[in-house]
Amino acid sequence: MVVIEPEETTPETLVKQKESTSNMESDAATSNTVAPNIITKDGNDSDGFETASEHEVSDSEEKTREETDRTTEDHNHHKQQCKEEEEKDALKDDDERKQQALEQANNEKLEGNKLFGEGKYEESLLRYEIALQVAPEMTSSVELRSICHANRAVCFMKLGKYEDTIRDCTKALELNPSYMKALLRRGEAHEKLEHFEEAINDMKKILELEPSNDQANKSIRRLEPLAAEKREKMKEEMIGKLKEMGNSILGRFGMSVDNFKAVKDPNTGSYSISFQR
């Protein structure tokens, strides 16, 4: 067996141990030293990674917003253009449909004229009615619709339906107030129904449009005596009804309207009532 004797500590040994300990602490300190910071190209400290500056980030965001706004504006502009084109196409289609309807209405009117010439008044009326239903409500169709109403009035006149004649003539005149043929036919229908005052009014309207119209002048001269006669007849009828009503009331008192006499004053034109038994 080998016996190890403890080493004797001498002053030289203590100095060596102290130097050894100092060297070990120095190595440990060196190993724990932090690596130097890396300086980036913009002068800022970094942990070793290169980053964009705040200015560069701001420019990028602004560019993105501008591109987005431009894209949105282009989209809205394109959308508006599409809408305008659709509206134009719709208007064009509507105009084409109206034009086709107007042509169809005119063809129906021509067919009605043909049937009227053949004396087929009922069939002619049907064609004019179809034309009025087909004709679109627009400025260029006013004349056509007015003519169809006036032609219907002639058919009704031929069929002896004077009230219908007056009605269609009135519709024709609403579309064309200066339609003299419609005025003339309505005046004739009024005369057939003994509406002499109304007939005279229509003839006077014709003279306003055409003062030299001979037919209107002759009609007025013929109609005025008839109108006066009708007025007198209506006056007598009204007086007769008033007498009947008066007698029914006065009869309760043993009197009648014959007990009262109206006397006209030749100077003033007024009347005075006198009682007679």
trRosetta pair geometry for C-beta under 8 A, 3 or more apart (Angstrom, degrees):
i j d omega theta_ij theta_ji phi_ij phi_ji
7 13 7.4 160 140 -132 117 156
8 13 7.8 169 103 -12 57 154
9 13 5.3 -130 -146 77 57 138
9 14 6.5 63 -177 -55 101 91
10 13 4.8 101 49 2 71 102
10 14 7.3 -134 94 -6 39 86
11 14 5.8 -53 -151 32 34 112
11 15 6.7 35 153 -20 65 103
12 15 5.8 -54 -154 32 35 112
12 16 6.6 34 151 -18 66 105
13 16 5.8 -56 -152 36 35 111
13 17 6.4 34 153 -19 68 106
14 17 5.7 -53 -146 36 32 111
14 18 6.4 33 155 -20 64 106
15 18 5.8 -56 -151 34 30 111
15 19 6.5 28 153 -17 65 105
16 19 5.8 -56 -149 36 32 109
16 20 6.3 33 153 -21 66 106
17 20 5.7 -54 -148 35 31 113
17 21 6.4 31 155 -19 65 105
18 21 5.8 -54 -149 35 31 110
18 22 6.4 32 153 -20 64 107
19 22 5.7 -55 -149 35 33 113
19 23 6.5 34 154 -21 66 103
20 23 5.9 -54 -151 33 31 110
20 24 6.6 30 153 -19 64 106
21 24 5.8 -57 -152 34 33 112
21 25 6.6 31 153 -17 66 105
22 25 5.9 -55 -151 36 32 110
22 26 6.4 33 151 -22 65 105
23 26 5.6 -55 -151 33 33 113
23 27 6.6 33 153 -19 66 103
24 27 5.9 -52 -150 34 33 110
24 28 6.5 32 153 -18 64 105
25 28 5.7 -54 -149 36 33 112
25 29 6.4 34 153 -21 66 104
26 29 5.8 -55 -151 34 32 110
26 30 6.4 33 152 -21 65 104
27 30 5.6 -54 -149 34 33 112
27 31 6.4 30 154 -18 67 105
28 31 5.9 -55 -148 36 32 109
28 32 6.5 18 157 -9 65 111
29 32 6.0 -67 -149 43 31 103
29 33 7.0 55 150 -52 64 88
30 33 5.9 -30 -161 -12 37 117
37 45 4.7 -18 167 -151 146 103
37 46 7.0 133 -179 52 94 44
37 47 7.7 -60 -137 -95 84 38
38 45 7.8 114 68 -161 46 57
38 46 5.3 -49 80 70 91 94
38 47 7.5 30 35 137 102 9
38 48 5.1 95 16 -96 139 51
39 43 6.9 -15 -176 -141 103 31
39 44 7.6 152 -155 75 63 26
39 45 6.7 -48 -104 -101 59 48
39 46 7.3 123 -133 18 14 92
40 43 7.0 -43 75 27 75 19
40 44 5.3 -9 43 60 116 76
40 45 7.6 90 1 166 92 4
40 46 4.6 80 -44 -22 108 133
40 50 5.6 138 -135 -122 109 70
40 51 7.1 -49 -122 33 162 73
41 50 6.9 28 7 -137 102 116
42 53 5.6 153 -114 -72 164 114
46 49 6.1 -138 172 56 119 50
46 50 6.9 12 -159 -90 170 38
46 51 6.9 177 -119 6 122 100
52 56 4.3 -109 -180 81 109 133
52 57 5.7 128 110 -51 121 84
53 56 4.9 100 56 5 77 99
53 57 7.3 -140 98 -2 44 87
54 57 5.7 -55 -150 37 36 112
54 58 6.3 38 153 -22 68 106
55 58 5.8 -55 -149 35 30 112
55 59 6.5 30 154 -18 64 105
56 59 5.9 -53 -149 35 33 111
56 60 6.5 34 154 -20 64 107
57 60 5.8 -58 -152 35 31 113
57 61 6.5 29 154 -18 66 106
58 61 5.9 -56 -149 36 31 109
58 62 6.3 30 155 -19 65 108
59 62 5.8 -57 -147 37 31 111
59 63 6.3 32 155 -21 65 107
60 63 5.8 -55 -149 35 29 112
60 64 6.5 31 152 -20 63 105
61 64 5.6 -54 -151 34 32 113
61 65 6.5 32 153 -19 66 104
62 65 5.7 -54 -150 35 32 111
62 66 6.4 33 152 -19 65 105
63 66 5.7 -54 -149 36 32 111
63 67 6.4 31 154 -18 65 106
64 67 5.8 -56 -149 37 30 110
64 68 6.3 31 152 -20 65 106
65 68 5.6 -55 -148 36 32 112
65 69 6.2 31 155 -18 67 105
66 69 5.8 -53 -145 37 31 110
66 70 6.2 30 155 -19 65 108
67 70 5.7 -54 -145 38 30 112
67 71 6.3 32 154 -21 64 106
68 71 5.7 -55 -149 35 30 112
68 72 6.4 29 153 -18 65 106
69 72 5.7 -55 -149 37 31 111
69 73 6.2 31 154 -19 66 107
70 73 5.7 -53 -145 37 30 111
70 74 6.3 32 155 -19 64 106
71 74 5.8 -54 -148 36 30 111
71 75 6.3 31 152 -21 63 107
72 75 5.6 -56 -150 35 31 113
72 76 6.4 28 155 -17 66 106
73 76 5.9 -54 -146 38 31 109
73 77 6.2 32 155 -20 65 107
74 77 5.7 -55 -146 37 30 113
74 78 6.3 30 155 -19 64 107
75 78 5.8 -56 -149 37 29 110
75 79 6.3 31 152 -21 64 107
76 79 5.5 -53 -146 36 32 114
76 80 6.4 33 154 -20 65 104
77 80 5.8 -53 -149 35 30 111
77 81 6.4 32 152 -19 63 105
78 81 5.6 -52 -149 35 32 113
78 82 6.4 35 152 -20 64 104
79 82 5.7 -53 -151 34 31 112
79 83 6.5 32 151 -20 64 105
80 83 5.6 -53 -149 35 33 113
80 84 6.4 32 154 -18 66 105
81 84 5.8 -55 -148 37 31 110
81 85 6.3 30 154 -18 65 107
82 85 5.7 -56 -148 38 30 111
82 86 6.3 32 153 -21 64 106
83 86 5.7 -54 -149 34 31 112
83 87 6.5 30 153 -18 65 104
84 87 5.7 -53 -148 35 32 111
84 88 6.4 34 152 -19 65 105
85 88 5.6 -52 -147 36 33 112
85 89 6.3 33 153 -19 65 106
86 89 5.7 -54 -148 37 31 111
86 90 6.3 33 152 -22 65 105
87 90 5.6 -52 -147 35 32 113
87 91 6.4 31 154 -17 65 105
88 91 5.8 -54 -148 37 31 110
88 92 6.2 32 153 -20 64 107
89 92 5.6 -54 -147 37 31 113
89 93 6.3 31 154 -19 65 105
90 93 5.8 -54 -148 37 30 110
90 94 6.3 30 152 -20 64 107
91 94 5.6 -54 -146 37 31 112
91 95 6.3 33 155 -20 65 105
92 95 5.8 -53 -148 35 30 111
92 96 6.4 30 153 -19 63 106
93 96 5.7 -55 -150 36 32 112
93 97 6.4 32 153 -19 66 104
94 97 5.8 -53 -149 35 32 111
94 98 6.4 31 153 -18 65 106
95 98 5.7 -55 -147 37 31 111
95 99 6.3 32 154 -20 65 107
96 99 5.7 -54 -146 36 30 112
96 100 6.4 31 154 -18 64 106
97 100 5.8 -56 -150 37 31 111
97 101 6.3 31 152 -19 65 107
97 136 8.0 111 116 -73 81 141
98 101 5.6 -54 -147 37 32 112
98 102 6.3 35 153 -23 65 105
98 136 4.3 -52 -140 10 90 170
98 138 6.0 47 -171 -6 139 149
99 102 5.6 -50 -147 33 31 113
99 103 6.6 32 153 -18 63 104
100 103 5.8 -54 -151 35 32 111
100 104 6.5 33 151 -19 64 105
101 104 5.6 -54 -149 37 33 112
101 105 6.3 36 152 -21 66 105
101 134 5.4 -165 -168 166 86 83
101 135 6.7 142 141 -122 98 22
101 136 4.9 94 90 -36 136 99
102 105 5.7 -51 -147 35 31 113
102 106 6.5 33 153 -19 63 105
102 135 6.4 59 -111 -135 59 70
102 136 6.2 -59 -59 22 85 100
102 138 7.9 -65 -72 54 123 118
102 140 6.6 -5 -123 108 155 111
102 141 5.6 -129 -113 -86 104 105
102 144 7.1 150 -156 15 85 163
103 106 5.7 -53 -149 35 32 112
103 107 6.5 34 151 -20 64 104
104 107 5.7 -53 -152 34 33 113
104 108 6.6 34 151 -19 65 104
104 134 5.1 -101 102 163 111 147
105 108 5.7 -54 -151 35 33 112
105 109 6.5 37 150 -22 65 103
105 130 7.9 -168 -122 121 63 70
105 131 4.4 98 -163 -159 74 73
105 132 7.5 108 -145 -55 115 19
105 134 4.4 -171 -76 89 87 106
105 135 3.8 85 -121 -71 164 81
105 141 7.0 42 73 -141 157 116
105 144 6.0 88 121 148 121 142
105 148 7.9 -71 175 -56 103 146
106 109 5.5 -50 -150 33 35 115
106 110 6.5 36 152 -19 65 103
106 131 7.4 103 -60 -141 18 115
106 144 6.2 -82 -84 -128 80 136
107 110 5.7 -52 -150 35 33 112
107 111 6.5 33 151 -18 64 105
108 111 5.6 -53 -149 37 33 112
108 112 6.4 39 150 -23 64 104
108 127 5.1 -177 178 -176 80 80
108 128 7.4 158 136 -89 99 23
108 130 4.7 -132 -156 93 149 106
108 131 3.8 -169 90 -70 118 88
108 134 6.5 125 3 29 147 139
109 112 5.5 -53 -152 33 33 115
109 113 6.6 37 150 -22 65 100
109 127 7.1 151 -95 140 22 101
109 128 6.6 61 -113 -109 66 66
109 131 4.6 86 -56 -118 79 162
109 144 6.5 -126 -40 -163 157 95
109 147 6.8 53 -154 102 141 116
109 148 5.7 -99 -105 -86 109 97
109 151 7.4 126 -152 29 90 159
110 113 5.6 -47 -150 31 35 114
110 114 6.6 37 150 -21 63 102
111 114 5.6 -50 -152 32 35 115
111 115 6.5 33 151 -16 66 104
111 127 4.9 -143 94 -145 97 144
112 115 5.8 -55 -148 39 33 109
112 116 6.2 37 152 -23 66 105
112 124 4.7 95 -164 -161 75 71
112 125 7.7 116 -143 -47 114 12
112 126 7.9 -170 -104 69 99 53
112 127 3.4 -169 -73 93 88 121
112 128 4.5 99 -135 -51 163 77
112 131 6.8 -81 -13 -13 136 133
112 148 7.6 77 56 -131 162 85
112 151 6.4 97 125 133 128 143
113 116 5.6 -53 -148 33 31 114
113 117 6.6 34 153 -20 63 103
113 124 7.6 98 -64 -141 15 111
113 151 7.2 -75 -82 -141 75 147
114 117 5.8 -54 -155 33 31 112
114 118 6.8 21 149 -11 63 107
115 118 5.6 -61 -152 41 36 109
115 120 4.3 -77 -177 74 91 111
115 121 7.9 162 132 -78 97 18
115 123 4.6 -123 -169 101 146 106
115 124 4.0 -170 95 -75 110 80
115 127 6.2 145 21 1 137 141
116 119 7.7 53 -180 -67 33 17
116 120 7.3 -97 -76 61 24 64
116 121 6.6 57 -119 -102 69 60
116 124 4.2 89 -63 -124 77 156
116 151 7.0 -102 -59 -173 158 107
116 154 7.3 47 -150 101 139 121
116 155 6.6 -102 -109 -83 108 96
120 123 4.2 -10 146 38 114 118
120 124 5.8 136 97 -28 73 91
121 124 5.4 -54 -142 37 31 116
121 125 6.4 40 156 -26 64 100
121 155 4.5 152 -165 -153 95 90
121 158 5.1 -153 -100 87 150 131
121 159 5.6 -174 121 -53 147 102
122 125 5.7 -48 -153 28 31 114
122 126 6.9 32 149 -20 60 102
122 155 7.8 147 -70 -180 27 123
122 159 7.6 94 -67 -87 76 137
123 126 5.7 -51 -156 30 36 114
123 127 6.8 36 149 -18 66 102
124 127 5.8 -54 -154 33 36 111
124 128 6.5 32 152 -16 67 105
124 151 7.6 -113 158 153 111 108
124 155 5.4 -168 92 -99 114 133
125 128 5.9 -58 -150 38 32 109
125 129 6.3 34 152 -22 66 107
125 152 5.9 82 -130 -132 78 83
125 155 4.8 -178 -70 128 93 159
125 156 7.6 91 -101 -56 126 73
126 129 5.6 -55 -149 34 31 114
126 130 6.5 33 153 -20 64 103
127 130 5.8 -51 -150 33 33 111
127 131 6.5 36 151 -21 64 105
128 131 5.5 -51 -150 34 34 116
128 132 6.5 34 152 -19 65 104
128 148 4.6 158 -163 -165 92 90
128 149 8.0 156 167 -68 122 26
128 151 5.4 -162 -105 91 142 112
128 152 4.8 -169 114 -67 150 93
128 155 7.3 -163 13 -4 145 144
129 132 5.8 -54 -151 35 32 110
129 133 6.5 29 152 -17 65 106
129 152 7.3 91 -61 -100 73 130
130 133 5.7 -58 -149 38 33 109
130 134 6.1 24 157 -15 68 111
131 134 6.0 -61 -142 41 27 105
131 135 6.0 35 160 -33 65 108
131 144 7.2 -123 163 160 115 107
131 148 5.0 -158 94 -110 124 144
132 135 6.0 -44 -136 24 27 115
132 145 6.0 92 -123 -135 79 85
132 148 5.1 -173 -63 117 93 146
132 149 7.2 88 -95 -62 132 76
135 141 4.7 152 179 -172 106 134
135 144 5.7 -172 -123 103 142 123
135 145 5.3 -173 105 -73 156 96
135 148 7.5 -163 -15 1 147 151
136 141 5.7 162 66 -19 65 156
137 141 7.2 -111 -116 64 15 132
138 141 5.3 81 60 11 74 105
139 142 6.0 -28 -164 -16 40 114
141 144 5.1 -59 -161 45 63 115
141 145 5.7 60 144 -23 87 105
142 145 6.1 -62 -149 39 27 106
142 146 6.2 27 156 -20 65 110
142 175 5.3 177 -169 -174 86 106
142 176 7.0 129 150 -59 102 92
143 146 5.7 -57 -147 36 29 112
143 147 6.4 28 156 -19 65 106
143 176 7.1 66 -109 -67 57 136
144 147 5.9 -56 -150 35 29 110
144 148 6.4 29 154 -20 64 106
145 148 5.7 -52 -147 34 33 113
145 149 6.6 33 155 -18 65 103
145 175 5.8 -161 94 -119 103 165
146 149 6.0 -55 -153 35 31 109
146 150 6.5 28 151 -16 65 108
146 172 4.8 95 -164 -153 71 74
146 175 4.0 -148 -80 93 100 129
146 176 4.3 48 -141 0 160 118
146 179 6.0 -158 170 -75 125 149
146 182 7.6 -81 177 -47 94 145
147 150 5.6 -57 -148 39 33 111
147 151 6.1 32 154 -19 68 107
147 172 7.6 98 -64 -134 15 114
148 151 5.7 -54 -143 38 30 110
148 152 6.4 36 154 -22 63 103
149 152 5.7 -51 -150 34 31 114
149 153 6.6 38 149 -25 62 102
149 168 4.7 -173 -176 -176 78 84
149 169 7.3 161 140 -84 99 20
149 171 4.4 -134 -149 93 149 107
149 172 3.8 -169 92 -65 117 86
149 175 7.2 139 21 17 141 131
149 182 7.6 27 104 -114 100 128
150 153 5.5 -49 -155 28 35 117
150 154 7.0 37 148 -20 63 98
150 168 7.1 171 -84 138 22 101
150 169 6.7 63 -113 -110 65 62
150 172 4.3 88 -57 -116 82 161
150 179 6.5 -132 -74 165 137 139
150 181 5.9 66 -169 102 140 110
150 182 4.8 -95 -105 -81 108 95
150 185 7.0 132 -158 29 83 149
151 154 5.6 -46 -154 29 39 112
151 155 6.8 42 148 -19 64 100
152 155 5.5 -52 -154 34 38 114
152 156 6.4 36 150 -17 68 104
152 164 8.0 -96 145 152 98 102
152 168 4.5 -134 91 -150 108 158
153 156 5.7 -54 -150 38 33 110
153 157 6.4 40 149 -25 64 104
153 164 7.6 -174 -120 125 57 71
153 165 4.7 86 -163 -152 80 65
153 166 7.9 120 -136 -34 111 14
153 168 4.0 -160 -67 87 85 115
153 169 4.6 85 -116 -55 157 80
153 172 6.9 -77 -16 -10 134 135
153 182 6.9 101 32 -131 161 77
153 185 5.3 104 128 128 127 143
153 186 7.4 -48 -166 -67 148 72
153 189 7.6 -94 -174 -40 104 143
154 157 5.4 -50 -150 32 34 117
154 158 6.5 35 152 -19 65 102
154 165 7.8 88 -65 -128 19 101
154 185 6.5 -83 -77 -128 71 147
155 158 5.8 -54 -153 34 33 111
155 159 6.4 19 152 -9 65 110
156 159 5.6 -63 -145 46 34 106
156 161 4.2 -83 -166 75 90 102
156 162 7.4 154 138 -82 103 20
156 164 4.0 -141 -144 97 148 110
156 165 4.3 -163 96 -66 116 73
156 168 6.5 148 8 15 139 133
157 160 7.8 44 -180 -68 29 22
157 161 7.7 -88 -61 57 22 63
157 162 7.1 59 -111 -100 62 63
157 165 4.8 80 -65 -105 78 139
157 185 6.4 -101 -55 -162 146 105
157 188 7.1 35 -132 102 134 122
157 189 6.4 -106 -99 -80 97 100
161 164 4.1 7 135 29 113 121
161 165 6.4 146 99 -26 67 85
162 165 5.1 -46 -146 30 39 120
162 166 6.5 42 155 -20 67 98
162 189 4.3 160 -160 -160 88 92
162 192 4.8 -149 -103 85 150 129
162 193 5.2 -178 117 -47 144 106
163 166 5.8 -50 -154 33 33 111
163 167 6.5 34 149 -21 64 105
163 189 7.9 171 -60 170 19 123
163 193 7.4 91 -66 -81 71 146
164 167 5.5 -51 -147 34 35 114
164 168 6.4 26 159 -12 68 105
165 168 6.4 -63 -149 40 26 101
165 169 6.2 26 155 -18 64 111
165 185 6.4 -124 178 153 109 102
165 186 7.1 175 135 -104 88 53
165 189 4.0 -172 97 -96 127 147
166 169 5.8 -58 -145 39 28 111
166 170 6.3 32 156 -23 64 107
166 186 5.5 88 -124 -141 63 86
166 189 4.9 -155 -58 108 82 139
166 190 6.7 94 -97 -63 120 75
166 193 7.9 -35 -40 4 136 145
167 170 5.8 -57 -154 32 28 112
167 171 6.8 26 151 -17 63 104
168 171 5.5 -49 -149 35 39 113
168 172 6.4 42 151 -21 66 102
169 172 5.6 -52 -150 35 34 114
169 173 6.4 30 153 -16 66 107
169 182 4.6 154 -154 -172 81 85
169 183 7.5 145 178 -73 119 22
169 185 5.3 -164 -96 89 131 102
169 186 3.7 -174 119 -67 155 103
169 189 7.0 -174 -1 19 143 139
170 173 5.7 -57 -148 39 31 109
170 174 6.5 40 150 -27 64 100
170 186 6.8 105 -53 -111 67 140
171 174 5.6 -46 -150 26 34 115
171 175 7.0 25 153 -10 62 103
172 175 6.1 -64 -161 40 33 105
172 176 6.5 -35 163 44 70 95
172 179 5.5 -100 141 87 103 162
172 182 4.2 -155 96 -111 129 147
173 176 6.6 -81 -129 74 32 57
173 177 5.7 58 -179 -114 78 43
173 179 5.7 -135 -96 46 63 111
173 182 5.1 -169 -58 117 87 138
173 183 6.8 93 -93 -66 127 74
173 186 7.5 -31 -28 -22 135 151
174 177 7.7 29 -117 -71 16 73
175 179 7.8 37 78 -27 82 139
176 179 4.2 83 102 -43 110 109
176 182 7.4 126 78 12 100 144
178 209 5.7 142 -148 -120 88 135
179 182 4.1 36 113 16 115 119
179 183 6.7 156 94 -16 65 84
180 183 5.4 -53 -149 36 39 114
180 184 6.2 40 153 -22 70 104
180 206 5.5 88 -144 -128 96 92
180 209 5.9 -148 -81 90 108 148
180 210 6.6 13 -104 3 149 126
180 213 7.6 -160 -161 -102 137 150
181 184 5.6 -52 -146 36 32 113
181 185 6.3 28 157 -15 66 107
182 185 6.0 -54 -142 40 30 107
182 186 6.2 30 157 -18 64 108
183 186 5.9 -59 -146 39 27 109
183 187 6.3 30 154 -21 64 107
183 202 4.9 171 -175 -173 82 95
183 203 7.9 150 150 -78 106 30
183 205 5.5 -135 -143 89 141 116
183 206 5.2 172 113 -68 139 93
183 209 8.0 157 15 16 160 140
184 187 5.7 -55 -150 34 29 113
184 188 6.5 29 152 -19 64 105
184 202 7.4 164 -84 145 23 117
184 206 6.4 68 -68 -87 80 143
184 215 7.0 23 -129 114 124 134
184 216 7.5 -100 -99 -77 91 88
185 188 5.6 -51 -148 35 34 113
185 189 6.4 34 153 -18 65 104
186 189 5.6 -53 -148 37 34 111
186 190 6.4 38 151 -21 65 103
186 202 5.4 -165 91 -120 100 152
187 190 5.6 -51 -149 35 32 113
187 191 6.5 35 151 -21 64 103
187 198 7.8 -168 -120 124 58 72
187 199 4.5 96 -163 -151 74 71
187 200 8.0 126 -142 -37 109 16
187 202 3.6 -154 -74 88 98 134
187 203 5.4 102 -135 -50 154 78
187 206 7.7 -56 -25 -22 149 127
187 219 6.6 56 145 160 136 155
188 191 5.6 -52 -151 33 33 114
188 192 6.7 37 149 -23 64 101
188 199 7.5 101 -62 -133 17 112
189 192 5.6 -48 -151 30 36 115
189 193 6.6 20 154 -5 65 107
190 193 6.0 -68 -151 48 32 101
190 195 3.8 -86 -166 76 86 110
190 196 7.5 157 139 -77 100 17
190 198 4.3 -137 -148 95 144 107
190 199 3.9 -171 94 -66 117 83
190 202 6.6 156 16 2 142 135
191 194 7.3 31 -173 -83 34 28
191 195 7.2 -86 -60 57 25 67
191 196 6.8 60 -114 -99 65 60
191 199 4.5 79 -59 -106 80 157
191 219 7.7 -102 -66 -160 145 109
191 223 6.7 -97 -106 -104 109 116
194 226 7.8 -127 -143 160 78 118
194 230 6.7 158 173 -104 104 142
195 198 4.1 -13 147 37 112 121
195 199 5.9 131 96 -27 75 89
196 199 5.5 -55 -144 36 33 113
196 200 6.3 36 156 -21 67 103
196 223 5.1 170 -159 -173 94 97
196 226 4.9 -165 -111 106 147 101
196 227 3.8 -159 121 -82 128 81
196 230 5.7 158 22 14 132 146
197 200 5.8 -53 -151 33 30 112
197 201 6.6 33 150 -21 62 104
197 227 5.5 115 -67 -140 65 123
198 201 5.6 -50 -151 32 34 115
198 202 6.7 34 152 -19 64 101
199 202 5.8 -53 -154 33 34 110
199 203 6.6 32 150 -17 65 105
199 219 7.2 -118 154 163 105 117
199 223 5.5 -143 99 -136 118 152
200 203 5.7 -56 -150 38 34 111
200 204 6.3 36 152 -21 67 105
200 219 7.9 -175 -104 128 54 93
200 220 5.8 87 -138 -124 84 77
200 223 5.1 -168 -73 110 91 134
200 224 6.6 91 -106 -77 136 68
200 227 6.1 -22 -27 -52 138 152
201 204 5.7 -54 -149 35 31 112
201 205 6.6 35 152 -21 63 102
202 205 5.7 -51 -152 31 34 113
202 206 6.8 39 148 -22 63 100
203 206 5.5 -48 -155 29 37 115
203 207 6.7 36 148 -18 65 102
203 216 4.3 156 -163 -158 84 85
203 217 7.9 168 172 -55 117 22
203 219 4.8 -155 -105 90 144 121
203 220 4.9 -170 117 -61 143 90
203 223 7.2 160 5 26 150 146
204 207 5.5 -51 -151 35 38 112
204 208 6.7 46 147 -25 64 98
204 216 7.6 160 -63 175 22 119
204 220 7.0 92 -64 -96 75 129
205 208 5.5 -45 -153 26 38 116
205 209 6.9 29 151 -10 64 103
206 209 5.9 -63 -157 41 35 105
206 210 6.2 -36 166 46 72 94
206 213 5.3 -81 142 68 108 163
206 215 8.0 -56 134 83 155 92
206 216 4.1 -160 88 -92 128 146
207 210 6.8 -82 -127 75 28 54
207 211 5.5 52 -175 -117 75 46
207 213 6.0 -130 -91 42 59 109
207 216 5.2 -165 -54 120 85 141
207 217 7.0 98 -92 -66 120 74
207 220 7.8 -6 -34 -34 138 144
208 211 7.6 36 -107 -71 13 72
209 213 7.9 36 78 -27 83 135
210 213 4.3 82 101 -44 109 106
210 216 7.6 133 79 10 95 141
213 216 4.2 46 105 15 117 115
213 217 6.7 161 94 -15 64 86
214 217 5.7 -58 -150 37 35 112
214 218 6.3 32 156 -17 69 107
215 218 5.9 -56 -147 38 30 109
215 219 6.3 31 154 -21 64 108
216 219 5.7 -54 -147 36 31 113
216 220 6.5 33 155 -21 64 104
217 220 5.9 -55 -151 32 30 110
217 221 6.6 26 154 -15 64 106
218 221 5.9 -57 -150 38 33 109
218 222 6.3 26 154 -14 66 110
219 222 5.8 -61 -148 41 31 109
219 223 5.8 20 160 -16 68 117
220 223 5.9 -62 -135 42 26 105
220 224 6.2 37 166 -36 64 103
221 224 6.5 -42 -141 16 23 112
222 225 7.6 -70 -177 33 31 97
222 226 7.1 15 144 -6 65 118
223 226 5.4 -66 -153 45 44 113
223 227 5.8 46 152 -26 78 106
224 227 5.6 -52 -144 34 31 112
224 228 6.5 31 157 -19 64 103
225 228 5.6 -53 -147 36 34 111
225 229 6.2 35 154 -20 67 106
226 229 5.7 -52 -147 36 31 112
226 230 6.4 32 153 -20 63 106
227 230 5.7 -55 -148 36 31 111
227 231 6.5 35 152 -23 64 103
228 231 5.6 -52 -151 31 32 113
228 232 6.6 30 153 -16 65 103
229 232 5.9 -55 -152 36 32 109
229 233 6.3 33 151 -19 65 108
230 233 5.5 -54 -147 38 33 114
230 234 6.2 34 154 -19 67 106
231 234 5.8 -56 -147 37 30 109
231 235 6.3 33 152 -23 64 105
232 235 5.5 -51 -148 33 32 114
232 236 6.5 32 154 -19 65 103
233 236 5.8 -53 -151 34 31 110
233 237 6.5 31 151 -18 64 106
234 237 5.6 -52 -148 37 34 113
234 238 6.3 35 152 -21 65 105
235 238 5.7 -55 -149 35 30 111
235 239 6.4 30 153 -18 65 105
236 239 5.7 -53 -146 37 32 110
236 240 6.3 36 153 -22 64 105
237 240 5.6 -53 -149 34 31 114
237 241 6.6 29 153 -18 64 104
238 241 5.8 -54 -151 35 32 109
238 242 6.4 32 151 -19 65 106
239 242 5.6 -55 -148 37 34 112
239 243 6.4 37 152 -23 66 102
240 243 5.7 -51 -150 32 32 112
240 244 6.6 33 152 -20 63 103
241 244 5.7 -50 -151 33 35 113
241 245 6.5 32 152 -16 65 105
242 245 5.7 -56 -149 39 33 109
242 246 6.1 33 153 -20 67 108
242 257 8.0 110 123 -107 81 162
243 246 5.6 -55 -144 39 31 111
243 247 6.1 31 158 -20 66 106
243 257 5.0 -127 -138 48 78 155
244 247 6.0 -54 -145 36 27 109
244 248 6.5 30 155 -22 61 105
245 248 5.8 -54 -152 31 31 112
245 249 6.8 21 153 -12 63 106
246 249 5.9 -64 -154 40 34 105
246 250 5.8 16 159 -6 74 115
246 256 7.5 93 117 -171 95 55
246 257 4.2 68 105 -66 136 118
247 250 5.9 -58 -127 50 30 100
247 251 5.6 47 165 -41 65 105
247 256 4.9 11 -118 -140 90 89
247 257 5.7 -77 -61 -4 78 96
248 251 6.1 -39 -140 17 20 119
249 252 6.6 -51 179 13 37 108
250 253 5.8 -67 -165 46 54 100
250 255 4.3 -79 172 89 108 89
250 256 5.5 151 97 -103 128 25
250 257 6.5 158 20 -50 151 59
250 259 7.5 -164 172 32 148 122
251 254 7.5 50 -165 -76 38 17
251 255 7.3 -126 -81 64 28 45
251 256 6.6 34 -76 -85 74 77
255 259 5.0 -60 -163 11 102 152
256 259 5.9 126 62 -8 58 94
257 260 5.7 -60 -165 40 55 104
258 276 8.0 -73 138 75 65 105
259 275 5.9 8 150 -158 92 75
259 276 5.7 -160 -160 67 53 61
259 277 6.5 19 -135 -94 104 38
260 273 5.5 -6 -172 -171 106 106
260 274 7.2 153 -154 76 56 39
260 275 5.9 -29 -98 -102 68 60
260 276 7.4 174 -81 22 18 79
261 273 7.2 149 75 -154 38 57
261 274 5.1 -24 63 62 92 90
261 275 8.0 168 19 -92 78 14
261 276 5.8 32 -8 -4 116 122
262 271 4.7 -5 -173 -172 103 128
262 272 7.4 149 -154 73 55 34
262 273 5.7 -29 -97 -96 65 70
263 271 6.6 141 69 -157 37 69
263 272 5.2 -25 62 62 94 86
263 273 7.7 168 17 -90 77 21
263 274 6.0 29 -8 -4 120 114
264 269 6.9 -19 -172 -155 102 37
264 270 7.4 166 -149 91 61 27
264 271 5.4 -38 -94 -96 61 76
265 268 4.6 14 99 43 127 93
265 269 6.7 -45 76 10 80 14
265 270 5.2 7 33 59 118 73
265 271 7.3 -156 1 -84 80 24
265 272 6.8 70 -43 -12 101 103
266 269 7.8 27 -154 -71 20 49
